[in-house]
Amino acid sequence: MSLKQGETAQAKFLYEAMLRGLVVATPFNTVGYDYIIESNRTFNRLQIKSVSYQQKLKNSDNKTYRLIIGKGSKTKVKYTKDDVDIIGCYIIPEDVWYFIPIEAISTIYVSLYPHRELDKRANDNCGKYEKYKNEWKIFAPVV
């Protein structure tokens, strides 16, 4: 992901969040996440990731959008709950967001399938994160 692509995804998130009335703050210094989202006196640290192309899966005709959910420039280290609360994944060609709690991510790679009709309740690997597709409600906890 290029710096320009990342900044564009961050700007897109700000625009969409403001349309939904979310309170968004940007950390003043480098802290390892992009935004703080406040809702009902709850604060969530959000890291934005984006992808602009599909990858073909091994031994399959299926394609996926694959993101690395890690930090570091050369050797990536998976984010943990100590780093961030939610990963926001923006799929540029599909204009789709996924908001995935960090504890739901078990590996450094996340594969997303917004271009396919999948059962959001599926437990198979192919649909693991589909329940987080356009899940803006993650920022509005019930009080």
C-alpha positions as CSV (number, residue, x, y, z in Angstrom):
1,M,0.0,0.0,0.0
2,S,1.4,3.4,-0.9
3,L,1.3,6.4,1.3
4,K,-1.1,8.2,-1.0
5,Q,-3.5,5.2,-1.0
6,G,-3.4,5.1,2.8
7,E,-4.0,8.8,3.2
8,T,-6.9,8.6,0.7
9,A,-8.5,5.7,2.7
10,Q,-8.1,7.8,5.9
11,A,-9.8,10.8,4.2
12,K,-12.6,8.6,3.0
13,F,-13.1,7.3,6.5
14,L,-13.3,10.8,7.9
15,Y,-15.8,11.8,5.4
16,E,-18.0,8.7,6.0
17,A,-17.7,9.0,9.8
18,M,-18.7,12.7,9.7
19,L,-21.8,11.9,7.6
20,R,-22.8,9.4,10.3
21,G,-22.2,11.8,13.1
22,L,-19.3,10.1,14.7
23,V,-16.8,12.0,16.8
24,V,-13.3,11.4,15.4
25,A,-10.0,12.6,16.9
26,T,-6.5,12.3,15.4
27,P,-3.6,11.6,17.8
28,F,-1.1,14.4,17.8
29,N,1.9,12.2,17.8
30,T,2.7,8.8,16.3
31,V,1.0,6.2,18.5
32,G,0.3,3.2,16.2
33,Y,-3.3,3.9,15.3
34,D,-4.9,6.5,13.0
35,Y,-8.0,7.7,14.9
36,I,-9.8,7.7,18.2
37,I,-13.6,7.3,17.8
38,E,-15.8,8.4,20.7
39,S,-19.3,7.2,21.1
40,N,-21.4,7.1,24.3
41,R,-18.4,7.9,26.4
42,T,-16.5,4.9,24.9
43,F,-13.3,5.4,23.0
44,N,-11.9,3.1,20.4
45,R,-8.5,3.2,18.7
46,L,-8.9,2.6,15.0
47,Q,-6.2,1.6,12.5
48,I,-7.1,2.0,8.8
49,K,-5.9,-0.4,6.1
50,S,-6.8,-0.4,2.5
51,V,-6.4,-2.6,-0.6
52,S,-6.9,-1.9,-4.3
53,Y,-6.6,-5.2,-6.0
54,Q,-7.7,-8.9,-5.8
55,Q,-5.4,-11.9,-5.4
56,K,-6.1,-15.4,-6.7
57,L,-6.3,-18.0,-4.0
58,K,-4.0,-21.0,-4.3
59,N,-5.6,-24.2,-5.7
60,S,-8.9,-22.3,-6.4
61,D,-10.6,-20.0,-8.9
62,N,-11.7,-17.8,-6.1
63,K,-10.2,-14.3,-5.6
64,T,-9.9,-12.3,-2.4
65,Y,-8.8,-8.9,-1.2
66,R,-6.0,-9.6,1.2
67,L,-4.6,-7.2,3.7
68,I,-1.7,-7.4,6.1
69,I,-2.9,-6.5,9.6
70,G,0.5,-5.7,11.0
71,K,2.9,-2.9,12.0
72,G,6.4,-2.2,11.0
73,S,8.1,-1.3,7.7
74,K,10.0,-4.4,6.8
75,T,9.1,-7.2,9.2
76,K,5.4,-7.0,10.0
77,V,4.2,-7.7,13.6
78,K,0.5,-8.5,14.1
79,Y,-1.5,-5.8,15.9
80,T,-2.8,-6.8,19.4
81,K,-5.3,-5.4,21.8
82,D,-2.5,-3.3,23.4
83,D,-2.1,-1.5,20.0
84,V,-5.5,-1.0,18.6
85,D,-9.2,-1.8,19.2
86,I,-10.6,-2.0,15.7
87,I,-9.1,-2.4,12.2
88,G,-10.9,-0.5,9.5
89,C,-10.4,-2.2,6.1
90,Y,-11.3,-0.2,3.0
91,I,-11.7,-2.2,-0.2
92,I,-11.2,0.6,-2.8
93,P,-12.6,-1.0,-6.0
94,E,-15.8,-2.2,-4.1
95,D,-16.1,1.0,-2.0
96,V,-16.7,-1.2,1.0
97,W,-15.6,-1.0,4.6
98,Y,-15.0,-3.7,7.2
99,F,-14.7,-2.8,10.8
100,I,-13.1,-5.8,12.6
101,P,-12.4,-5.9,16.3
102,I,-8.7,-6.8,16.8
103,E,-9.6,-9.8,19.0
104,A,-11.4,-11.3,16.0
105,I,-8.2,-11.4,13.9
106,S,-6.1,-14.4,14.6
107,T,-3.4,-14.1,11.9
108,I,-1.5,-11.3,10.3
109,Y,-3.4,-11.7,7.1
110,V,-7.1,-10.9,6.5
111,S,-8.9,-12.1,3.4
112,L,-12.1,-10.3,2.5
113,Y,-14.8,-11.2,-0.1
114,P,-17.1,-8.2,-0.6
115,H,-17.6,-9.1,-4.3
116,R,-19.2,-12.4,-3.4
117,E,-22.6,-13.2,-1.8
118,L,-21.7,-15.0,1.3
119,D,-23.6,-16.1,4.4
120,K,-22.6,-13.7,7.1
121,R,-23.1,-16.4,9.7
122,A,-20.8,-18.8,7.9
123,N,-18.0,-20.2,10.0
124,D,-15.9,-21.2,7.0
125,N,-12.7,-19.3,6.3
126,C,-14.1,-17.7,3.2
127,G,-16.7,-15.8,5.1
128,K,-15.0,-15.3,8.5
129,Y,-15.1,-11.5,8.4
130,E,-18.2,-10.9,6.3
131,K,-20.3,-10.1,9.4
132,Y,-18.1,-6.9,9.8
133,K,-18.9,-5.6,6.3
134,N,-20.1,-2.0,6.5
135,E,-20.6,-2.6,10.3
136,W,-20.6,1.1,11.3
137,K,-22.6,0.2,14.4
138,I,-19.4,-1.1,16.0
139,F,-18.7,2.5,16.9
140,A,-22.0,3.0,18.7
141,P,-22.1,0.7,21.7
142,V,-25.4,0.1,23.5
143,V,-25.6,2.0,26.8
